[in-house]
Every structure is written in structure tokens, then in C-alpha cells.
Amino acid sequence: MQSHERPIIVLDFGAQYSKLIARRVREQKVFSLIEPFNISIEKLKAHNPAGIIFSGGPSSVHAEGSPKPDPRVYELGVPILGICYGVQLFADMLGGKVERAAKREYGIAQLDHHDSTGFLDGMDAKTQVWMSHGDSITKLPDGFSTIGTTENCPFAAVVDTKRKFYGVQFHPEVVHTPQGTRLLANFVHKICGEDSSWTMGSYLDSAIATIKQQVGDGRVVCGLSGGVDSSVAAALIHKAIGDQLACVFVNNGLLRKGEAELVQKVFRDNFHIDLHYVDAEKRFLDALNGVTDPEDKRKIIGRLFIEVFEEEAKRLGKVDFLAQGTLYPDVIESVSATGGPSVTIKSHHNVGGLPERMKLKLVEPLRELFKDEVRELGKELGLPDDIVWRHPFPGPGLGVRCVGEVTKERLDTLRDADAIFIEEIHKAGLYGDIWQALVCLLPVRSVGVQGDERTYEEVCSLRAVTSEDAMTADWFRFPPDVLQRVSNRICNEVKHINRVLYDVTSKPPGTIEWE
Ligand code: XMP
């Protein structure tokens, strides 16, 4: 069955792992979407799901106002997999019993199973699983039987093969359940009957068709930043509608070394996209003159970007749509701890407010994709690795890395140091292991000796972090010789820097950027 037409729906009961579950399903080349637990039954049906997964969640089924799905979900005739809190919902809603466990089970446990239903095929009879629950099922609903237990959990894996309800008290989606992927694969392929048709190649075809249908013979403008998301969005839309797309690339003077050239080369020379390059360096630097407060910088840069973009877009004549590289994590409705659904909105949007101002409709061709899928799509579209694997870069660019005053001279210094840092990371083969690497120029000077001379020059701080989603981050453990090479080269090759620091702050308490 084509999984794009019949997705697996992950119902989110407030689990920190909902996104991970959806990703694990997609790793099986099966399309999946996350919906809040209180989605209406009509909307759920409209998805035509091949299967439903109840995520875990922090609540107790007995807590007042605890999240529960519409009971008609059990009558849809669609297979359901309940995970952790999800399986307790079966017991609570279908006539079993859930009680507070005498002993809270948290961490690694050993699952013993004797499954003949196919659900746990490929998992060893004894296998490690990750548990995290305070409540426990003490009586199963009619129709269910137990196929797996752990020391503290007599109902660790349960099934009702007639109704196709499957439940596990452990988390199959996390790495601490090393064979959990098998179970998820069995559920989506064997039980829900999904094939593995959710590939980026097939997605590309359907995305092109959707864009064509949405845009018709209208015109689209896309703000290119050189980052992965806007680049993939632009390449995709261009493939769908060709010259009906115009891209605007604003050089705000806060870009990294070689960035403006790279973007022009890739999009104008390789893709032959109608690219409008705006050199607005002077305007931005004039506006930033004397400004040191980080929030003021952001506001000035954001406002000016919109102004410049709008001016350029007006020059294009009639435009109907604005393309945005919004990703799936930005649009998922997440369930807050209080049980009410809330919408996560990216706070850093660079073109915020533009669609309303310019009366443009939005084209957001990546809004169903996770970041790694966007990269895969980028490769499929023939974008170079330089762009597809580029670390994230903030909209306000080097403006928020040039701590203190932003001047052309300081920006050039920062650009040179940044280029050396990134080059050495590439040379050491570490670029892909790092979420983001950057250099900040600090608003202090230090004394040094270079040659026979005493110097009094700028100080920079290197920052490199690992992260999953930029919400939390840890500093990257470099081999010392890499840091040494970077420091030597920066002090020798960058005119105004005589001291290099390495930032060993995680997030929290630090942020990734300095400002
Ligand atoms: P922080 O510094 O808040 O950054 O830990 C988290 C991620 O967001 C990026 N970032 C921004 N992106 N506009 C953006 O488009 C911004 O104003 C902005 N500030 C931070 C940052 O590079 C990191 O990836």
C-alpha cells in the first residue's frame, strides 16, 4: 500500500518521544504524521490511516483531565499500537485495570517474550528494553493476551490479534531498546500492510505535483539565504514551476566568507534560477552603526531585511506566492503538560509578517519533512554537499557573532577567522559530527607578542556544539591538535586577532550563539 495515501498517524499524548516515533516510522520508508490526541474523529478518518500509534505521555490515566482519545478510535477497524501511556489507555478504556505500581520502573529492563503473532518477530527471546512508567496494568481487557514480560511488569507486551491492538509498556523508539525498530517495522509493514514507498524520490514526484496544483500559473518569490531549508525549497519549486519562480538573495554584509558567491554560483549558474542578488551591505552596516545591544541588532536586521526584500519583490511585478522553508517540527501541534494542544511556532522567522504585508499566499513545500529528510531531498534535487550539509546559520548572521560593535573591519576579521575554523574542521573530517561551529568576535582586546612586537588586538572565541534540534546542546570535544592548529592559523593569518578561546558551555545554560 502506498504509504503517502495511507499514513501512520502518531497520536501525541504529550510524549517527549512523539517526533521520534514518527521519524522511526519514516525510517521504514512509511509516511507518518503526528496529530494531537484530541483530534476529531472525522479529521482522523480523513487521513485514511493504515495504522495509529498512541504515544507515551507523562500523565496517569487516573489523573483528572488526563488526555484520552475519542473512544470511537477503537471502532475504526485500524490497527493501533499503544506505547507506554498508550497501552495503559487500552486497559483503562477497554475494560482492564491500571494501578499505581508499587515500584516505579525506570530505565533498562530485560524483556522475555514468547510471541507467535509476528509482532515481535526478529527480536531475541530475551532482549533489552527501556522502561519509564509509574502506573502499571494489573488486568488486561477482554480479548488481550500477554506475549512479553519484564521482572517488574507482567504486561510488558500485549496483543489483541482480532482487533489488531498491540501494546508495549516499554519505549521501542529509543536507542536503549536496541531491537525496538524491529517491532515498529513489524507493526507498520506486517500488521498495517504498508510497503516501503515513502522515499525521497517518490516524495519529490508528489511534491512537484502539489506545488503545480497550488501555484497554477501564478508567480512565486523565494528568499534565499544559502541555508539548507530555503535552498531545498527553491530548488524544489524551480523543478516544479521553472521560471514562475524568482529568488531574492539579500547580501546584508553579515554573511560568511564566500557565501554570496556560492549561492550565486549554485542557483544562477547551475540551476539557472531567476536569481535577484541585492547588495545591501552598506544599508545594513549604516543601520547597525554604534548598536551593541543584541535584541536591537536583531530587530534592526529583521526590519531592514523585510524592507529590502519587499522593495526587490515589488520590482518583480505581480507576485502571488511567497515560498518558505518551514519544516515539520515547526508546524506540529504539540501537546502541553496541561493537556491542551498548543502550537509551536519558530520564533526566529526571517520573513515574519511579510506574507500579510505583501498580501502573498504561502508555498511551504517542506512542511511535512524533518531536517534530515530535507537534506535527502536536497541531494535528490542535485544540490551540492556544501549546501545540503551546511551547519545552521542564524538570520541575523554575523551581526550576532560580532559581539559589541558591528563594523566592516570587525566583520572581515570575523569572516577570516570563521573560514579558518570551518576549513580545519573539514580537514579533520569532523564537520558532520558537529551540529554547528562558529566563531565569535568578543568586545575585548588583549595584549600579545607577535614576532618581536607587543600587540593589543581582538579576541575570538570558537564554539562547536553537538545537538539534535538546537533546543539543547553540548560543547564538542575536539582533539587538542585540531584546536591548536586553528588557534595557530587564526593568530598567524588573521590580522587583528591575537588570542583564541574555546567555549566549553553547554546549552542550557548558554545559548548556541553568543547574542
Ligand atoms: P540559540 O543561540 O538560541 O540558537 O541557542 C539556536 C539555533 O537558532 C539559531 N538562531 C537563529 N536563527 N534567526 C535565525 O534564523 C535568529 O535570530 C537566530 N538566533 C539563533 C542558532 O544559530 C542556532 O542554530
Residues whose N, C-alpha, C, O or C-beta is under 5 A from the ligand:
A	BS01	XMP	H348 P392 F393 P394 G395 P396 A470 T511 I512 E513
